[in-house]
Amino acid sequence: MQPGAAELTFQAISRTIATLAQKKGTVKDVQGTMRYSRTATMVYMQEIPESVQVTVNSINRELRKSSEKITGKG
């Protein structure tokens, strides 16, 4: 692992999926996708503020541009 990189664990992946999925469907949809018997189990779902989402999307676009320049795609 690179210095400063966070360890990618099952729990981190699960939290990320649950957090992102809440914008795509209902809590019941996420519950079914994550295979939880109760919605109360999903206490780690976090609301992503719109300003944070805009920032993340902007960074994602910049990284994709850089990647395309390196690989010659795009």
mmCIF file of the N, C-alpha and C atoms, coordinates in Angstrom:
data_MODEL
# 
_entry.id   MODEL 
# 
loop_
_atom_site.group_PDB 
_atom_site.id 
_atom_site.type_symbol 
_atom_site.label_atom_id 
_atom_site.label_alt_id 
_atom_site.label_comp_id 
_atom_site.label_asym_id 
_atom_site.label_entity_id 
_atom_site.label_seq_id 
_atom_site.pdbx_PDB_ins_code 
_atom_site.Cartn_x 
_atom_site.Cartn_y 
_atom_site.Cartn_z 
_atom_site.occupancy 
_atom_site.B_iso_or_equiv 
_atom_site.pdbx_formal_charge 
_atom_site.auth_seq_id 
_atom_site.auth_comp_id 
_atom_site.auth_asym_id 
_atom_site.auth_atom_id 
_atom_site.pdbx_PDB_model_num 
ATOM 1   N N  . MET A 1 1  ? 0.842   -1.176 0.000   1.00 0.00 ? 1  MET A N  1 
ATOM 2   C CA . MET A 1 1  ? 0.000   0.000  0.000   1.00 0.00 ? 1  MET A CA 1 
ATOM 3   C C  . MET A 1 1  ? 0.890   1.243  0.000   1.00 0.00 ? 1  MET A C  1 
ATOM 4   N N  . GLN A 1 2  ? 0.462   2.263  -0.729  1.00 0.00 ? 2  GLN A N  1 
ATOM 5   C CA . GLN A 1 2  ? 1.226   3.495  -0.788  1.00 0.00 ? 2  GLN A CA 1 
ATOM 6   C C  . GLN A 1 2  ? 1.129   4.254  0.526   1.00 0.00 ? 2  GLN A C  1 
ATOM 7   N N  . PRO A 1 3  ? 2.170   4.967  0.892   1.00 0.00 ? 3  PRO A N  1 
ATOM 8   C CA . PRO A 1 3  ? 2.125   5.771  2.115   1.00 0.00 ? 3  PRO A CA 1 
ATOM 9   C C  . PRO A 1 3  ? 0.991   6.784  2.036   1.00 0.00 ? 3  PRO A C  1 
ATOM 10  N N  . GLY A 1 4  ? 0.229   6.889  3.096   1.00 0.00 ? 4  GLY A N  1 
ATOM 11  C CA . GLY A 1 4  ? -0.863  7.847  3.154   1.00 0.00 ? 4  GLY A CA 1 
ATOM 12  C C  . GLY A 1 4  ? -2.166  7.341  2.559   1.00 0.00 ? 4  GLY A C  1 
ATOM 13  N N  . ALA A 1 5  ? -2.145  6.188  1.895   1.00 0.00 ? 5  ALA A N  1 
ATOM 14  C CA . ALA A 1 5  ? -3.371  5.639  1.314   1.00 0.00 ? 5  ALA A CA 1 
ATOM 15  C C  . ALA A 1 5  ? -4.166  4.898  2.380   1.00 0.00 ? 5  ALA A C  1 
ATOM 16  N N  . ALA A 1 6  ? -5.457  5.109  2.368   1.00 0.00 ? 6  ALA A N  1 
ATOM 17  C CA . ALA A 1 6  ? -6.324  4.436  3.332   1.00 0.00 ? 6  ALA A CA 1 
ATOM 18  C C  . ALA A 1 6  ? -6.482  2.965  2.937   1.00 0.00 ? 6  ALA A C  1 
ATOM 19  N N  . GLU A 1 7  ? -6.617  2.115  3.923   1.00 0.00 ? 7  GLU A N  1 
ATOM 20  C CA . GLU A 1 7  ? -6.821  0.699  3.657   1.00 0.00 ? 7  GLU A CA 1 
ATOM 21  C C  . GLU A 1 7  ? -8.254  0.485  3.189   1.00 0.00 ? 7  GLU A C  1 
ATOM 22  N N  . LEU A 1 8  ? -8.432  -0.190 2.073   1.00 0.00 ? 8  LEU A N  1 
ATOM 23  C CA . LEU A 1 8  ? -9.744  -0.455 1.524   1.00 0.00 ? 8  LEU A CA 1 
ATOM 24  C C  . LEU A 1 8  ? -10.255 -1.756 2.130   1.00 0.00 ? 8  LEU A C  1 
ATOM 25  N N  . THR A 1 9  ? -11.249 -1.639 2.981   1.00 0.00 ? 9  THR A N  1 
ATOM 26  C CA . THR A 1 9  ? -11.805 -2.802 3.656   1.00 0.00 ? 9  THR A CA 1 
ATOM 27  C C  . THR A 1 9  ? -13.224 -3.058 3.162   1.00 0.00 ? 9  THR A C  1 
ATOM 28  N N  . PHE A 1 10 ? -13.756 -4.228 3.488   1.00 0.00 ? 10 PHE A N  1 
ATOM 29  C CA . PHE A 1 10 ? -15.141 -4.535 3.147   1.00 0.00 ? 10 PHE A CA 1 
ATOM 30  C C  . PHE A 1 10 ? -16.076 -3.509 3.759   1.00 0.00 ? 10 PHE A C  1 
ATOM 31  N N  . GLN A 1 11 ? -15.798 -3.113 4.994   1.00 0.00 ? 11 GLN A N  1 
ATOM 32  C CA . GLN A 1 11 ? -16.648 -2.134 5.677   1.00 0.00 ? 11 GLN A CA 1 
ATOM 33  C C  . GLN A 1 11 ? -16.626 -0.792 4.942   1.00 0.00 ? 11 GLN A C  1 
ATOM 34  N N  . ALA A 1 12 ? -15.466 -0.356 4.493   1.00 0.00 ? 12 ALA A N  1 
ATOM 35  C CA . ALA A 1 12 ? -15.363 0.908  3.761   1.00 0.00 ? 12 ALA A CA 1 
ATOM 36  C C  . ALA A 1 12 ? -16.135 0.841  2.447   1.00 0.00 ? 12 ALA A C  1 
ATOM 37  N N  . ILE A 1 13 ? -16.015 -0.279 1.748   1.00 0.00 ? 13 ILE A N  1 
ATOM 38  C CA . ILE A 1 13 ? -16.739 -0.455 0.491   1.00 0.00 ? 13 ILE A CA 1 
ATOM 39  C C  . ILE A 1 13 ? -18.236 -0.470 0.751   1.00 0.00 ? 13 ILE A C  1 
ATOM 40  N N  . SER A 1 14 ? -18.666 -1.191 1.765   1.00 0.00 ? 14 SER A N  1 
ATOM 41  C CA . SER A 1 14 ? -20.077 -1.279 2.107   1.00 0.00 ? 14 SER A CA 1 
ATOM 42  C C  . SER A 1 14 ? -20.653 0.090  2.450   1.00 0.00 ? 14 SER A C  1 
ATOM 43  N N  . ARG A 1 15 ? -19.937 0.849  3.245   1.00 0.00 ? 15 ARG A N  1 
ATOM 44  C CA . ARG A 1 15 ? -20.405 2.200  3.611   1.00 0.00 ? 15 ARG A CA 1 
ATOM 45  C C  . ARG A 1 15 ? -20.493 3.099  2.390   1.00 0.00 ? 15 ARG A C  1 
ATOM 46  N N  . THR A 1 16 ? -19.519 2.995  1.518   1.00 0.00 ? 16 THR A N  1 
ATOM 47  C CA . THR A 1 16 ? -19.519 3.820  0.308   1.00 0.00 ? 16 THR A CA 1 
ATOM 48  C C  . THR A 1 16 ? -20.710 3.485  -0.570  1.00 0.00 ? 16 THR A C  1 
ATOM 49  N N  . ILE A 1 17 ? -20.962 2.208  -0.777  1.00 0.00 ? 17 ILE A N  1 
ATOM 50  C CA . ILE A 1 17 ? -22.088 1.789  -1.604  1.00 0.00 ? 17 ILE A CA 1 
ATOM 51  C C  . ILE A 1 17 ? -23.405 2.261  -0.999  1.00 0.00 ? 17 ILE A C  1 
ATOM 52  N N  . ALA A 1 18 ? -23.579 2.068  0.294   1.00 0.00 ? 18 ALA A N  1 
ATOM 53  C CA . ALA A 1 18 ? -24.822 2.486  0.951   1.00 0.00 ? 18 ALA A CA 1 
ATOM 54  C C  . ALA A 1 18 ? -25.019 3.990  0.861   1.00 0.00 ? 18 ALA A C  1 
ATOM 55  N N  . THR A 1 19 ? -23.952 4.746  1.059   1.00 0.00 ? 19 THR A N  1 
ATOM 56  C CA . THR A 1 19 ? -24.045 6.200  1.011   1.00 0.00 ? 19 THR A CA 1 
ATOM 57  C C  . THR A 1 19 ? -24.393 6.676  -0.399  1.00 0.00 ? 19 THR A C  1 
ATOM 58  N N  . LEU A 1 20 ? -23.746 6.112  -1.412  1.00 0.00 ? 20 LEU A N  1 
ATOM 59  C CA . LEU A 1 20 ? -24.027 6.512  -2.787  1.00 0.00 ? 20 LEU A CA 1 
ATOM 60  C C  . LEU A 1 20 ? -25.396 6.031  -3.252  1.00 0.00 ? 20 LEU A C  1 
ATOM 61  N N  . ALA A 1 21 ? -25.812 4.859  -2.803  1.00 0.00 ? 21 ALA A N  1 
ATOM 62  C CA . ALA A 1 21 ? -27.089 4.283  -3.228  1.00 0.00 ? 21 ALA A CA 1 
ATOM 63  C C  . ALA A 1 21 ? -28.289 5.074  -2.730  1.00 0.00 ? 21 ALA A C  1 
ATOM 64  N N  . GLN A 1 22 ? -28.139 5.780  -1.629  1.00 0.00 ? 22 GLN A N  1 
ATOM 65  C CA . GLN A 1 22 ? -29.281 6.510  -1.087  1.00 0.00 ? 22 GLN A CA 1 
ATOM 66  C C  . GLN A 1 22 ? -29.772 7.599  -2.046  1.00 0.00 ? 22 GLN A C  1 
ATOM 67  N N  . LYS A 1 23 ? -28.913 8.060  -2.940  1.00 0.00 ? 23 LYS A N  1 
ATOM 68  C CA . LYS A 1 23 ? -29.313 9.059  -3.933  1.00 0.00 ? 23 LYS A CA 1 
ATOM 69  C C  . LYS A 1 23 ? -29.984 8.414  -5.145  1.00 0.00 ? 23 LYS A C  1 
ATOM 70  N N  . LYS A 1 24 ? -29.900 7.098  -5.244  1.00 0.00 ? 24 LYS A N  1 
ATOM 71  C CA . LYS A 1 24 ? -30.420 6.400  -6.417  1.00 0.00 ? 24 LYS A CA 1 
ATOM 72  C C  . LYS A 1 24 ? -31.769 5.724  -6.178  1.00 0.00 ? 24 LYS A C  1 
ATOM 73  N N  . GLY A 1 25 ? -32.159 5.576  -4.932  1.00 0.00 ? 25 GLY A N  1 
ATOM 74  C CA . GLY A 1 25 ? -33.417 4.901  -4.634  1.00 0.00 ? 25 GLY A CA 1 
ATOM 75  C C  . GLY A 1 25 ? -33.863 5.205  -3.217  1.00 0.00 ? 25 GLY A C  1 
ATOM 76  N N  . THR A 1 26 ? -34.829 4.445  -2.757  1.00 0.00 ? 26 THR A N  1 
ATOM 77  C CA . THR A 1 26 ? -35.356 4.634  -1.409  1.00 0.00 ? 26 THR A CA 1 
ATOM 78  C C  . THR A 1 26 ? -34.498 3.885  -0.395  1.00 0.00 ? 26 THR A C  1 
ATOM 79  N N  . VAL A 1 27 ? -34.740 4.172  0.877   1.00 0.00 ? 27 VAL A N  1 
ATOM 80  C CA . VAL A 1 27 ? -34.039 3.447  1.941   1.00 0.00 ? 27 VAL A CA 1 
ATOM 81  C C  . VAL A 1 27 ? -34.349 1.955  1.832   1.00 0.00 ? 27 VAL A C  1 
ATOM 82  N N  . LYS A 1 28 ? -35.572 1.614  1.477   1.00 0.00 ? 28 LYS A N  1 
ATOM 83  C CA . LYS A 1 28 ? -35.941 0.196  1.312   1.00 0.00 ? 28 LYS A CA 1 
ATOM 84  C C  . LYS A 1 28 ? -35.164 -0.432 0.155   1.00 0.00 ? 28 LYS A C  1 
ATOM 85  N N  . ASP A 1 29 ? -34.923 0.321  -0.911  1.00 0.00 ? 29 ASP A N  1 
ATOM 86  C CA . ASP A 1 29 ? -34.128 -0.193 -2.030  1.00 0.00 ? 29 ASP A CA 1 
ATOM 87  C C  . ASP A 1 29 ? -32.705 -0.500 -1.565  1.00 0.00 ? 29 ASP A C  1 
ATOM 88  N N  . VAL A 1 30 ? -32.139 0.437  -0.815  1.00 0.00 ? 30 VAL A N  1 
ATOM 89  C CA . VAL A 1 30 ? -30.775 0.247  -0.307  1.00 0.00 ? 30 VAL A CA 1 
ATOM 90  C C  . VAL A 1 30 ? -30.754 -0.947 0.650   1.00 0.00 ? 30 VAL A C  1 
ATOM 91  N N  . GLN A 1 31 ? -31.761 -1.046 1.495   1.00 0.00 ? 31 GLN A N  1 
ATOM 92  C CA . GLN A 1 31 ? -31.845 -2.167 2.433   1.00 0.00 ? 31 GLN A CA 1 
ATOM 93  C C  . GLN A 1 31 ? -31.821 -3.493 1.680   1.00 0.00 ? 31 GLN A C  1 
ATOM 94  N N  . GLY A 1 32 ? -32.591 -3.596 0.611   1.00 0.00 ? 32 GLY A N  1 
ATOM 95  C CA . GLY A 1 32 ? -32.621 -4.822 -0.179  1.00 0.00 ? 32 GLY A CA 1 
ATOM 96  C C  . GLY A 1 32 ? -31.303 -5.097 -0.874  1.00 0.00 ? 32 GLY A C  1 
ATOM 97  N N  . THR A 1 33 ? -30.707 -4.044 -1.428  1.00 0.00 ? 33 THR A N  1 
ATOM 98  C CA . THR A 1 33 ? -29.428 -4.186 -2.124  1.00 0.00 ? 33 THR A CA 1 
ATOM 99  C C  . THR A 1 33 ? -28.330 -4.647 -1.176  1.00 0.00 ? 33 THR A C  1 
ATOM 100 N N  . MET A 1 34 ? -28.328 -4.080 0.029   1.00 0.00 ? 34 MET A N  1 
ATOM 101 C CA . MET A 1 34 ? -27.302 -4.400 1.019   1.00 0.00 ? 34 MET A CA 1 
ATOM 102 C C  . MET A 1 34 ? -27.638 -5.676 1.809   1.00 0.00 ? 34 MET A C  1 
ATOM 103 N N  . ARG A 1 35 ? -28.847 -6.205 1.583   1.00 0.00 ? 35 ARG A N  1 
ATOM 104 C CA . ARG A 1 35 ? -29.318 -7.442 2.224   1.00 0.00 ? 35 ARG A CA 1 
ATOM 105 C C  . ARG A 1 35 ? -29.405 -7.337 3.743   1.00 0.00 ? 35 ARG A C  1 
ATOM 106 N N  . TYR A 1 36 ? -29.897 -6.199 4.206   1.00 0.00 ? 36 TYR A N  1 
ATOM 107 C CA . TYR A 1 36 ? -30.135 -6.037 5.639   1.00 0.00 ? 36 TYR A CA 1 
ATOM 108 C C  . TYR A 1 36 ? -31.587 -6.356 5.931   1.00 0.00 ? 36 TYR A C  1 
ATOM 109 N N  . SER A 1 37 ? -31.834 -7.010 7.053   1.00 0.00 ? 37 SER A N  1 
ATOM 110 C CA . SER A 1 37 ? -33.206 -7.360 7.402   1.00 0.00 ? 37 SER A CA 1 
ATOM 111 C C  . SER A 1 37 ? -33.967 -6.163 7.958   1.00 0.00 ? 37 SER A C  1 
ATOM 112 N N  . ARG A 1 38 ? -33.236 -5.184 8.508   1.00 0.00 ? 38 ARG A N  1 
ATOM 113 C CA . ARG A 1 38 ? -33.878 -3.997 9.079   1.00 0.00 ? 38 ARG A CA 1 
ATOM 114 C C  . ARG A 1 38 ? -33.157 -2.739 8.602   1.00 0.00 ? 38 ARG A C  1 
ATOM 115 N N  . THR A 1 39 ? -33.919 -1.684 8.356   1.00 0.00 ? 39 THR A N  1 
ATOM 116 C CA . THR A 1 39 ? -33.289 -0.429 7.944   1.00 0.00 ? 39 THR A CA 1 
ATOM 117 C C  . THR A 1 39 ? -32.481 0.176  9.086   1.00 0.00 ? 39 THR A C  1 
ATOM 118 N N  . ALA A 1 40 ? -32.827 -0.138 10.319  1.00 0.00 ? 40 ALA A N  1 
ATOM 119 C CA . ALA A 1 40 ? -32.085 0.392  11.474  1.00 0.00 ? 40 ALA A CA 1 
ATOM 120 C C  . ALA A 1 40 ? -30.627 -0.063 11.467  1.00 0.00 ? 40 ALA A C  1 
ATOM 121 N N  . THR A 1 41 ? -30.332 -1.144 10.763  1.00 0.00 ? 41 THR A N  1 
ATOM 122 C CA . THR A 1 41 ? -28.962 -1.661 10.667  1.00 0.00 ? 41 THR A CA 1 
ATOM 123 C C  . THR A 1 41 ? -28.074 -0.732 9.847   1.00 0.00 ? 41 THR A C  1 
ATOM 124 N N  . MET A 1 42 ? -28.681 0.086  9.012   1.00 0.00 ? 42 MET A N  1 
ATOM 125 C CA . MET A 1 42 ? -27.913 0.924  8.086   1.00 0.00 ? 42 MET A CA 1 
ATOM 126 C C  . MET A 1 42 ? -27.612 2.300  8.679   1.00 0.00 ? 42 MET A C  1 
ATOM 127 N N  . VAL A 1 43 ? -27.181 2.331  9.904   1.00 0.00 ? 43 VAL A N  1 
ATOM 128 C CA . VAL A 1 43 ? -26.937 3.600  10.596  1.00 0.00 ? 43 VAL A CA 1 
ATOM 129 C C  . VAL A 1 43 ? -25.763 4.378  10.011  1.00 0.00 ? 43 VAL A C  1 
ATOM 130 N N  . TYR A 1 44 ? -24.916 3.736  9.208   1.00 0.00 ? 44 TYR A N  1 
ATOM 131 C CA . TYR A 1 44 ? -23.728 4.395  8.701   1.00 0.00 ? 44 TYR A CA 1 
ATOM 132 C C  . TYR A 1 44 ? -23.957 5.129  7.385   1.00 0.00 ? 44 TYR A C  1 
ATOM 133 N N  . MET A 1 45 ? -25.165 5.072  6.830   1.00 0.00 ? 45 MET A N  1 
ATOM 134 C CA . MET A 1 45 ? -25.441 5.852  5.628   1.00 0.00 ? 45 MET A CA 1 
ATOM 135 C C  . MET A 1 45 ? -25.341 7.326  5.991   1.00 0.00 ? 45 MET A C  1 
ATOM 136 N N  . GLN A 1 46 ? -24.611 8.079  5.211   1.00 0.00 ? 46 GLN A N  1 
ATOM 137 C CA . GLN A 1 46 ? -24.430 9.490  5.506   1.00 0.00 ? 46 GLN A CA 1 
ATOM 138 C C  . GLN A 1 46 ? -24.948 10.336 4.353   1.00 0.00 ? 46 GLN A C  1 
ATOM 139 N N  . GLU A 1 47 ? -25.560 11.449 4.687   1.00 0.00 ? 47 GLU A N  1 
ATOM 140 C CA . GLU A 1 47 ? -26.006 12.399 3.673   1.00 0.00 ? 47 GLU A CA 1 
ATOM 141 C C  . GLU A 1 47 ? -24.776 13.079 3.086   1.00 0.00 ? 47 GLU A C  1 
ATOM 142 N N  . ILE A 1 48 ? -24.723 13.177 1.770   1.00 0.00 ? 48 ILE A N  1 
ATOM 143 C CA . ILE A 1 48 ? -23.615 13.859 1.114   1.00 0.00 ? 48 ILE A CA 1 
ATOM 144 C C  . ILE A 1 48 ? -24.128 15.246 0.720   1.00 0.00 ? 48 ILE A C  1 
ATOM 145 N N  . PRO A 1 49 ? -23.603 16.298 1.370   1.00 0.00 ? 49 PRO A N  1 
ATOM 146 C CA . PRO A 1 49 ? -24.049 17.654 1.024   1.00 0.00 ? 49 PRO A CA 1 
ATOM 147 C C  . PRO A 1 49 ? -23.809 17.949 -0.450  1.00 0.00 ? 49 PRO A C  1 
ATOM 148 N N  . GLU A 1 50 ? -24.700 18.721 -1.054  1.00 0.00 ? 50 GLU A N  1 
ATOM 149 C CA . GLU A 1 50 ? -24.593 19.051 -2.479  1.00 0.00 ? 50 GLU A CA 1 
ATOM 150 C C  . GLU A 1 50 ? -23.259 19.712 -2.804  1.00 0.00 ? 50 GLU A C  1 
ATOM 151 N N  . SER A 1 51 ? -22.772 20.584 -1.912  1.00 0.00 ? 51 SER A N  1 
ATOM 152 C CA . SER A 1 51 ? -21.502 21.271 -2.174  1.00 0.00 ? 51 SER A CA 1 
ATOM 153 C C  . SER A 1 51 ? -20.344 20.274 -2.238  1.00 0.00 ? 51 SER A C  1 
ATOM 154 N N  . VAL A 1 52 ? -20.389 19.249 -1.406  1.00 0.00 ? 52 VAL A N  1 
ATOM 155 C CA . VAL A 1 52 ? -19.347 18.222 -1.423  1.00 0.00 ? 52 VAL A CA 1 
ATOM 156 C C  . VAL A 1 52 ? -19.443 17.419 -2.718  1.00 0.00 ? 52 VAL A C  1 
ATOM 157 N N  . GLN A 1 53 ? -20.665 17.096 -3.140  1.00 0.00 ? 53 GLN A N  1 
ATOM 158 C CA . GLN A 1 53 ? -20.852 16.335 -4.372  1.00 0.00 ? 53 GLN A CA 1 
ATOM 159 C C  . GLN A 1 53 ? -20.330 17.111 -5.573  1.00 0.00 ? 53 GLN A C  1 
ATOM 160 N N  . VAL A 1 54 ? -20.571 18.419 -5.614  1.00 0.00 ? 54 VAL A N  1 
ATOM 161 C CA . VAL A 1 54 ? -20.070 19.261 -6.703  1.00 0.00 ? 54 VAL A CA 1 
ATOM 162 C C  . VAL A 1 54 ? -18.538 19.241 -6.718  1.00 0.00 ? 54 VAL A C  1 
ATOM 163 N N  . THR A 1 55 ? -17.935 19.345 -5.553  1.00 0.00 ? 55 THR A N  1 
ATOM 164 C CA . THR A 1 55 ? -16.470 19.329 -5.452  1.00 0.00 ? 55 THR A CA 1 
ATOM 165 C C  . THR A 1 55 ? -15.905 17.987 -5.915  1.00 0.00 ? 55 THR A C  1 
ATOM 166 N N  . VAL A 1 56 ? -16.493 16.901 -5.455  1.00 0.00 ? 56 VAL A N  1 
ATOM 167 C CA . VAL A 1 56 ? -16.025 15.563 -5.837  1.00 0.00 ? 56 VAL A CA 1 
ATOM 168 C C  . VAL A 1 56 ? -16.171 15.354 -7.335  1.00 0.00 ? 56 VAL A C  1 
ATOM 169 N N  . ASN A 1 57 ? -17.284 15.782 -7.904  1.00 0.00 ? 57 ASN A N  1 
ATOM 170 C CA . ASN A 1 57 ? -17.484 15.638 -9.347  1.00 0.00 ? 57 ASN A CA 1 
ATOM 171 C C  . ASN A 1 57 ? -16.450 16.442 -10.130 1.00 0.00 ? 57 ASN A C  1 
ATOM 172 N N  . SER A 1 58 ? -16.131 17.628 -9.646  1.00 0.00 ? 58 SER A N  1 
ATOM 173 C CA . SER A 1 58 ? -15.129 18.464 -10.303 1.00 0.00 ? 58 SER A CA 1 
ATOM 174 C C  . SER A 1 58 ? -13.754 17.801 -10.268 1.00 0.00 ? 58 SER A C  1 
ATOM 175 N N  . ILE A 1 59 ? -13.385 17.270 -9.125  1.00 0.00 ? 59 ILE A N  1 
ATOM 176 C CA . ILE A 1 59 ? -12.102 16.570 -8.998  1.00 0.00 ? 59 ILE A CA 1 
ATOM 177 C C  . ILE A 1 59 ? -12.075 15.343 -9.910  1.00 0.00 ? 59 ILE A C  1 
ATOM 178 N N  . ASN A 1 60 ? -13.183 14.620 -9.956  1.00 0.00 ? 60 ASN A N  1 
ATOM 179 C CA . ASN A 1 60 ? -13.278 13.440 -10.813 1.00 0.00 ? 60 ASN A CA 1 
ATOM 180 C C  . ASN A 1 60 ? -13.051 13.810 -12.279 1.00 0.00 ? 60 ASN A C  1 
ATOM 181 N N  . ARG A 1 61 ? -13.662 14.911 -12.728 1.00 0.00 ? 61 ARG A N  1 
ATOM 182 C CA . ARG A 1 61 ? -13.472 15.351 -14.117 1.00 0.00 ? 61 ARG A CA 1 
ATOM 183 C C  . ARG A 1 61 ? -12.012 15.686 -14.393 1.00 0.00 ? 61 ARG A C  1 
ATOM 184 N N  . GLU A 1 62 ? -11.376 16.367 -13.463 1.00 0.00 ? 62 GLU A N  1 
ATOM 185 C CA . GLU A 1 62 ? -9.967  16.735 -13.643 1.00 0.00 ? 62 GLU A CA 1 
ATOM 186 C C  . GLU A 1 62 ? -9.069  15.494 -13.702 1.00 0.00 ? 62 GLU A C  1 
ATOM 187 N N  . LEU A 1 63 ? -9.337  14.533 -12.817 1.00 0.00 ? 63 LEU A N  1 
ATOM 188 C CA . LEU A 1 63 ? -8.538  13.309 -12.811 1.00 0.00 ? 63 LEU A CA 1 
ATOM 189 C C  . LEU A 1 63 ? -8.730  12.529 -14.104 1.00 0.00 ? 63 LEU A C  1 
ATOM 190 N N  . ARG A 1 64 ? -9.947  12.495 -14.609 1.00 0.00 ? 64 ARG A N  1 
ATOM 191 C CA . ARG A 1 64 ? -10.200 11.798 -15.868 1.00 0.00 ? 64 ARG A CA 1 
ATOM 192 C C  . ARG A 1 64 ? -9.471  12.475 -17.027 1.00 0.00 ? 64 ARG A C  1 
ATOM 193 N N  . LYS A 1 65 ? -9.453  13.811 -17.020 1.00 0.00 ? 65 LYS A N  1 
ATOM 194 C CA . LYS A 1 65 ? -8.718  14.537 -18.061 1.00 0.00 ? 65 LYS A CA 1 
ATOM 195 C C  . LYS A 1 65 ? -7.232  14.180 -18.015 1.00 0.00 ? 65 LYS A C  1 
ATOM 196 N N  . SER A 1 66 ? -6.670  14.180 -16.812 1.00 0.00 ? 66 SER A N  1 
ATOM 197 C CA . SER A 1 66 ? -5.252  13.842 -16.655 1.00 0.00 ? 66 SER A CA 1 
ATOM 198 C C  . SER A 1 66 ? -4.976  12.422 -17.121 1.00 0.00 ? 66 SER A C  1 
ATOM 199 N N  . SER A 1 67 ? -5.871  11.513 -16.763 1.00 0.00 ? 67 SER A N  1 
ATOM 200 C CA . SER A 1 67 ? -5.723  10.113 -17.157 1.00 0.00 ? 67 SER A CA 1 
ATOM 201 C C  . SER A 1 67 ? -5.782  9.949  -18.661 1.00 0.00 ? 67 SER A C  1 
ATOM 202 N N  . GLU A 1 68 ? -6.700  10.679 -19.301 1.00 0.00 ? 68 GLU A N  1 
ATOM 203 C CA . GLU A 1 68 ? -6.837  10.588 -20.747 1.00 0.00 ? 68 GLU A CA 1 
ATOM 204 C C  . GLU A 1 68 ? -5.590  11.114 -21.453 1.00 0.00 ? 68 GLU A C  1 
ATOM 205 N N  . LYS A 1 69 ? -4.979  12.164 -20.903 1.00 0.00 ? 69 LYS A N  1 
ATOM 206 C CA . LYS A 1 69 ? -3.738  12.701 -21.494 1.00 0.00 ? 69 LYS A CA 1 
ATOM 207 C C  . LYS A 1 69 ? -2.615  11.673 -21.395 1.00 0.00 ? 69 LYS A C  1 
ATOM 208 N N  . ILE A 1 70 ? -2.542  10.985 -20.270 1.00 0.00 ? 70 ILE A N  1 
ATOM 209 C CA . ILE A 1 70 ? -1.482  10.002 -20.055 1.00 0.00 ? 70 ILE A CA 1 
ATOM 210 C C  . ILE A 1 70 ? -1.672  8.794  -20.975 1.00 0.00 ? 70 ILE A C  1 
ATOM 211 N N  . THR A 1 71 ? -2.917  8.313  -21.074 1.00 0.00 ? 71 THR A N  1 
ATOM 212 C CA . THR A 1 71 ? -3.167  7.105  -21.861 1.00 0.00 ? 71 THR A CA 1 
ATOM 213 C C  . THR A 1 71 ? -3.399  7.386  -23.345 1.00 0.00 ? 71 THR A C  1 
ATOM 214 N N  . GLY A 1 72 ? -3.587  8.692  -23.673 1.00 0.00 ? 72 GLY A N  1 
ATOM 215 C CA . GLY A 1 72 ? -3.813  9.047  -25.069 1.00 0.00 ? 72 GLY A CA 1 
ATOM 216 C C  . GLY A 1 72 ? -5.233  8.822  -25.522 1.00 0.00 ? 72 GLY A C  1 
ATOM 217 N N  . LYS A 1 73 ? -6.137  8.528  -24.580 1.00 0.00 ? 73 LYS A N  1 
ATOM 218 C CA . LYS A 1 73 ? -7.554  8.343  -24.907 1.00 0.00 ? 73 LYS A CA 1 
ATOM 219 C C  . LYS A 1 73 ? -8.278  9.672  -24.755 1.00 0.00 ? 73 LYS A C  1 
ATOM 220 N N  . GLY A 1 74 ? -9.356  9.834  -25.532 1.00 0.00 ? 74 GLY A N  1 
ATOM 221 C CA . GLY A 1 74 ? -10.201 11.008 -25.362 1.00 0.00 ? 74 GLY A CA 1 
ATOM 222 C C  . GLY A 1 74 ? -9.974  12.053 -26.289 1.00 0.00 ? 74 GLY A C  1 
# 
